[in-house]
Amino acid sequence: MAKSGQPDTSWSPDATEPHPWLVIDPERFLTYRWLTVRFSPGERYNLAAEAQAADGAWQALASAKGGCDTLDLPTAAVLRKSLRLTLSVGKGQS
């Protein structure tokens, strides 16, 4: 589930979607250096993170196997706008 900081809004992946994704648009360019992703307790996903350049192209920032509830991912310092997180369930995960 993704929370926006507003108590009445959230996003959860559809259980039938094999690779759900979520785009986070900060409405400005940011320098991404580190990503921390926290999953709901007991939920674990593999994660691929990409950031969008001014020309619209997506650049891979980081990826991780979902072995815990919180993923801390260092990234190369890049100035980009939107962040796209793609989730997948790995072998042995449910």
Order of alpha helices (4+ residues) and beta strands (2+ residues): beta-beta-beta-beta-beta-beta-beta-beta
